[in-house]
Amino acid sequence: MAPRTSESGDQARRASRARILDAALALFAERGFAACRVADVARQAGMSPGNVYWHFDSKEDILRALLTEGFGRLEAMTAAVADEYGPARRKLDILVDRTLELYERNSQFTVILGGLMGEGGRALLRSLGFDIDEIGGRSHANLRRVFSEARTEAAIIASADPDLLVAFYLAFFNGLVISYGGLWPTVPHDVLRDAALRLVGYRPAG
């Protein structure tokens, strides 16, 4: 057997870490963070608890990694859409399409976050190193830019308040995931897309 190189060792470590995070994501979404132990995550990942502890110091450390990834995806998506060039209607179309893609990918994260808010909310997140107001504020600012431009270009109704639209928009998608779980992705994208655009007061061209 050929000796393991440094590069192959790094790949193996990344793969093991990813398995742990995937296992934790599924378990925390299904059972809730408080009800899970490191041993449960290890069993789900098909490895020993010692292997899990080699990558993460604690269950909270695993959760911290999941939250970092989940919050990061939302902020990156909203920033990318806000920075898009082109007319506001095109940006709204892009926003809804990318939001649907993100929430399909992030559905378990959304369920976990909803559960955490019920287990201690902002104080729990703060203890893990996350300021929900600061984190949410960055994504809120990105979305507000999109909706403000849309109002200026008459792509949405003139009376729409961009800040309220951000709240309604995110609540719409969060509610779908938390309330309907694995069923919501079965709804045709065209239906969800149309509902989201109607929610923000979309005005078709012409």
N, C-alpha and C positions, 0 to 999 in steps of 0.2 A: 504494500500500500504506500502510495506517495505521501511524503510528509505534508501536513497541512500548512499552507502558506499564511502569512499575516492577512492577506486580502481575503482568503477563503474563511479564515477565522472571524474576520469582521462581518462577512456576509452571514455566517452562521449565527453570530450574536444578534445581528439585526433581525434575522428571521425568527429567532427565539423570542426576542422582545416583541415583535409584531404578533406572534402567536399568543403571547400573554395578554397584550392589549385587546386583541380580537375576542379572546375568551372572556376577559373582564367586561368588555363592552356588552356582550350578549348577556352575561349573568347579572350585571348591575341593572340593565334594562328590564330583565325578566323578574328579578327578585327584589331589587332595590339595593342600594349600596350598603345600608346598615345590616342587611340580612346575609351578606356574603362574607366569607373568610378567604384568606390567602390560599388555604388548602382547597377551597372550592374552585378558585381560579386555576390553580395548578392542575386539578383533576380535569377541568374543562379543556385546558391547554394540552393535556396529555404529557405532563412532566411532573417532577417532584417539587414540593414546596421550596426545597433548597435552591432549585434552579430559578424559581420566581424571585427569591430573595437575592440571588446573584445580580439580577437586573434592577430590582426595586427594593427599597428599604422597608416598605410597608404597604398595606392596602391603600392608604391615603396617597402614597406616592404614585401608585398605579392610577388612581382617580385623577390626580393632578396632571398626569401625562395625557389622559383622555380629554380632560377639560381644555388643556392647552391646544390640542389638535382641533377639537370641535369649535371653540371660540375663534381660533385662527382661520378656519375655513370660511366662517361667516364673514369675518372682517375682510379677508382677502377677496371674497366674491363681491361684496358690496363696494369695496374700493375700486376694483377693476371695472365694474359697471359705471360707477360715478365718473371714472376717468375716460370712458369711451368717447370717441368723437362721433359727431353726427346728430341728426335731429332727435328731439326728445321722444317721439313715438317709437323710434327704433330702439332707444335706450330702455324704454319701458318693456318692449317686447323681449329684449335681451335679459332684462332683470327678471321677468317672470320665468322665462325658460331656465335661466341659471338657478333661480331659487328652487324650482321644482327638482332640478338635478341635485342641488345641495341637500334638500330635505330628504330625498330618497337615500342619499349616501349617509346623511347625518341623523336618520330617524331614531336610531337607538340612543344617540347622544342627547337628542331632544327629550326623549322619555326619561333618561337619567337625570337631566337637569331639572325637569319638572318634579321628579321625585325628591331631589335634593332640596328644592325650595319648600317642599312639605316637611322635610326633616330638620329644618333649622334655618333655611333660607340664606339670607345675606351673610349672617354671622358665620355659618358653616363655610360658605365659599371664601369669605375673608380669611378664615383660619387656614385655608388651603393656599392662600396667596393671591386670591382673585377679588378684585374690586368690581362687582357686577355693574355698578354705575359707570365706572370708567370704561370697562370693556364694551358694555352695551352702548355707551355714548359714542364710541368711534363708529360702530356700524350704523347707529342712528344718524349720525352726521352725514355719512356717505349716502344713505337712503334719502335723507332730507334734500341733499343736492339734486338727486334724480327727480324727486317730486317737485321741487321748486322750479327747476328748468322746465319740467312738463307743464306746470301752471303758466309760466311766462310765455311758452310757445303755444298755449291753448290746446295742449294735448290731453289735459284733464280739465274738469270744470273749474271755473275761475274762483269759486267760493271755497275750494278745497284748502284745508290747513295742512301744510306739509308735515308738521309734527304729528298731528293726529293720524294722518295717512300712514306714517311709519308704524305707529302703534297698532293700527287696524291691520295693516299688511302682515306684520310679524305674528300678530295674534291669530290671524287666519291660518297660517301654515303651522304654527305651534299647536293650535287647537286640532287641526286635522290629524297630526301625528299622535298627540297625547290621547285624544278621544277615540280615534279609530284604529290606532296601532297598525298592525300589518295589513289592514284592509284598505287603507286610503290609497296605496299605490295602484290598486285595481281600478280606480276611477280613471277614465280616459284623460290624458293630459289636456286635450282640447277643452274639456269641461272645466277642469281646475284652472286652466289658463284664462278662460273667459270669465270665470267667477272672480279671479284675482284682479283682472283688469276692470271689471265692473265695480269692484270694491273701491278702487282708487279713483273712480270717476272718469275713466278713459273716454276720450272723444275721438272717434275715427276721423281720419283725414277727409276733408270735403264735406 
